[in-house]
């Protein structure tokens, strides 16, 4: 049941995000329903997807765990290490500096790195499904951005190296909070000492 709910959540979350890559279809929906209702529906679908992913993955971990392979400790360590730049990249998407200007889409780069790091550290079927699907979506989304004429929307000002330093500092604090508090308390899996 857990894997089924997880899969349904992934289909909703990723499916909703795929609509944004199909610009003509998205424009048609906005034209038919209006921008406000479209955004509300998009948000509801994404939120429902996240809830189903979280609930389904939790049920799977509690009742239906299926090992596919056992990652060696070195891969778990590498996965933990890759999470630091992953979080910094996500922060750099909002504190735009040279990191942003160089990567153009640091949020997607951070999501890809996050998913890849978790694939390295986890060898069970549910994790492979969850993180593999998110990685595949992020790769597809980044490729689709290259073909969109409206990919970036209106230009947003980009700061200098000060924003990068701030992104690294905030990203480091967020990474430590995720590793030391969120992951063991909310997810139930310790990162440090595991």
Beta strands, then each sheet from edge to edge (+ up, - down):
end
